[in-house]
Amino acid sequence: MTASDGATPNEGYQPPSEFDINEPTIARVYDALLGGKDNFAADRAGADTYLKYVPDSGKCAKENREALVKGVQYLVRQGIDQFLDIGSGLPTVKNTHEAAQEINPEAKVVYVDNDPIVLAHGRALLATNNSTTVVTADLRRPNEILENEDVQRMLDFSRPIALMIVGLHMHFHDDEQPDEWVRTILDTMPAGSYLFITDFVDTGEPLQKAMEQAGLESLGNGWIRTPERIKEHFLGLPLEPPGLDFLARWFPGEPDRVLTPAEDLEPYQRILMAGIAKKG
């Protein structure tokens, strides 16, 4: 299996001049793993590296997208109608704006990504959606996100916001102190805001380490972390039930759901964990 199976490559698209299509990016490799077409040969090669080490990488990517939908819809049901989705990737079906606006058509969504193709494709896709926008920025420079005119226009920082860092922490080494970037943004949000995170986990399983190796070879990043370390991403905020768990067992707002025991999950289902915390 290759990342191009079932997808029509977007080779006819002329990308913005400010990036090199010969270098894979997180957003486009993820798109390739999802079977999308907004990617180039280098991105598909990066996705194939993931598939070499973890043949079910595509299933992992889809499971992460399903967790995004579960988390967003839970947050909407808690009354959240504003979302800041950082490291969003390409806004394809089904992404944050669709998951949120399916329940609350007035929900506001700001996508943030450092890949210019996300801006180019996202704005075209969302041209008729006045409640959603896409901006090019980088979590490494949180103040630039906060000061962005589109972010300020779309979101009301006097009311609760959901800050989403879904599938992004793994691409930063701990030495970069990514939690501090998140803290800078979350500190501007009022009580009642939420922090939603998914991340690669390390519980000592070989396939988890294989996923890390795939990321390091294809993108130069993609570190796994212990559950205890992932909990530190939430900056001491209390986790909403069911806490931090593998994506296949993570169903916020469904406390009575019967869950598959963790040891009975497929190995690929023990690569990612999710959690949501609330700012008091």
N, C-alpha and C positions, 0 to 999 in steps of 0.2 A: 504493500500500500504506500502511496505517496501523497503529499499534501495537495497535489493537483487533481486527485481523483474526484470526480463529481463536480468540479468547479470550472468555470470558464474564466481563464486568466484575463486580467484587464490590461493587456499589453497595448491596446490602442489609445489608452488614456495618456495624456501628456501632463505629467505631474508638475507642480510648481518648481521653479528653478533652484530653490534654496535647499533641496536635499538630493541625496545620491541614491538612485534606485538600486545601485549595486551593493548597498549596505542594508542588511535586514533591520527592521525595527520591531519593537515589542507589539505595537498595534497591528502591524501587517502580518507578522508571524502568527499571532493569535487569530487573525482573520483567516489565514490559510488553514489553520488547524480546525476552524469552525466550518470549513468548506466554502468560504466566501471567495469573491473574485477581485476584491480591492487590494491586490498584492502583486508582487513582482517576483522574478526568478530567484533573487537572493532570499526573499522572504519564504518562498516555498522550499528552498534548500534548507533554511533554518528550521522550518517545520518538519522537514524530513529527518533532520538530526534528532529532534524530539521523538519522532516516531521510531527511529532506530533504537534508541535507548528505552523508550516507553511506548510500545505499540498502541496502547490505549490513550495516548496523549490527546487525540481528538475527543475522546469521551470525557477526559478531564476538562478540556476547554468547554464542552457543552454543559457539563455538570456545574462548572463555575458560572456559566451564563444562567442556568436554572436557579442557582443559589442567589444570583443577583435579583432575579425576578421575585423569588420568595421574600428576600429581604426588603426590597422596595415596596412590595405590596403590604407587607407587615407594617412598615413605617407609615404608609398612607393611612392604614386603618388605625394607627395611633394618632392621627390628626396632622401628620407632617404633609405640607404641600409645597416644600422647597427642597431641592436636591442640588448639591454640588458634587459632581462625579468626576474625580481626578484620576487621570490615567485611564480614561473611559474607553479608549480604542475607537474603532469605527462604529457609529451608532446604527447598527443593523437590527433586524428583528431577532429577538425581542429584547430591547434594551430599556434603559431606565425610563425614558420619557413615555414609551408605550406601556410599560408595566404600571407606572404611576397614573398616567392619564386615562388608562382603562377604568380605573376606579374613581379618580377625581380629574375630570377634564381640565380643571383650572390649575393643576399642579405645575409649578415652574421647575425647569431643569436646566442646569448649566453643565455642559460637558467640557472638560479640560484635558488636553493631551499635548505632548510636545512634538508630535508628528504632524507636519504641515498637511499631509494628505487627509488627515482626520478633519481638519478645518475645511479643505476643499470639497471633500465628499459630503461631510456633515452638513455644511451650509446649503448645498444643493438639495440634499435629502429633506432638510427641515425648513425649506424656503417658505412654506405655507403654514408653519407652526409657530405662532407668535409667543408661545409659552416655553420655548426651548431654544437654546443657542449653543454654539460651540466656540471655544476660544483656544488659541495656541499659547500654552504656558507650561511651566515645569514645576513639579512639586518641590524641587531643590531651591526654588526661589518663591517661597510662599507669599511674600509681600507683593510680588508682581501679580499673583492671582487675585489677592484681595483688592488691589488697586485697579484692576482691569475694569474699564468702563462698562463692558457688557455684563460682567459679574455684578457690579454695583447696580446696574440698571435692572437686572432680572431678579435679584435676590434682596429681600428686606432683612438686614442683619439685626433688626430689633425683634424679630420673631424667630422661633425655632427653625433650624435647618438640619437636614441630614447630610453629613459629610461622608462621602463614600470613597474608600481607598480599597477597591476590589481588585484583587489579583495584581497588586503593584508593589507591596513591600518587599517581595522576594527579589525584585530587581535592584535593590539597594543593599549594599553591605552595611553591617552594623556600624562600621567605622565612620560612615557618612552621617550617622545619627538621624535617620529619617523620622524617628518619633518626634524630634524637636521641630521639624518642618510641620508635622501634623499639629503639634501643640500650638504653634504660631497661628494657624488657621482656626483651630477649635476655640482658642482663647477669645476670638472676636465674636463668637456665637453665643447666644443667650442660653440660660437654663431651659431645659426642655428639648435641646438639640440632641442629635444622635451621631454616633460614629460607627460606621459599618465597614468591616474589614474581612477579606479572605486572604489566606497566605499559605505557601507551601509549608508542610509540617515535617518534623523529624522525630519519629518515635523509634528509630533504629531499624527500619525495614529497608531491604536492599533496593526496592523500586523507588523509594523516596530519594535515596542517594543517586540513583540512575537519573531521576528527573533533574536533580541539581547538576549532574555532569552534562546533561543535554543542554541545559540553559547556559552553562559556562562555555560550552563549545559553540553553540549557535549564536548567542547574543553577548557573551562575555559577562553574563550575570545570571542570577536565578538561584539564590541561596535558600536552603531549607533551615527551619528553626524549630526548636522544641516548643511544645504547647505552652510551657511556662514563659518562654521568651515572647511568643505571640501574644499572650495575655498582657505583656508589658506595652504592646502597641496601643492598648486602650487607655493608657495614661492614668491608671488608677480608677477609672470610672466603673461603676457596677454594670456587669453584663446582664442583658435581658435574658430570660429563660428562652432556650435551654442552655445558655452559656456558650462556651466554645466547643464545637463538635465537628466531626467529619461532615462534609456537605450532604452526603446521602442520609445522614441522621439529623440534620439541622432543619427544624421546622418551627421557626419562631411563631408564637401565638397559637400553637397546637400542643398544649401540655399533655393531652390524653392520647396522643398519637402513639401507636405501637411501633417501636423502632427495631430494625435489624440490629442484633448485637454487633459491636464493632469488629469482633474477631471473625464474623461471618461475611463481612463486606468483601467485595473483590479487591485485590491489592491496589488497583488504580484508584479505588474509592477511598483509600487511606493516604492520599497525597495532599489533599487540601482540607483546610478547616475554615470555618466562618464564625463570626460573632457580631453582635450589635450591643453597644453600650450607650447609656443615656447620661447626659450631662445634667447634674442636679442644680 
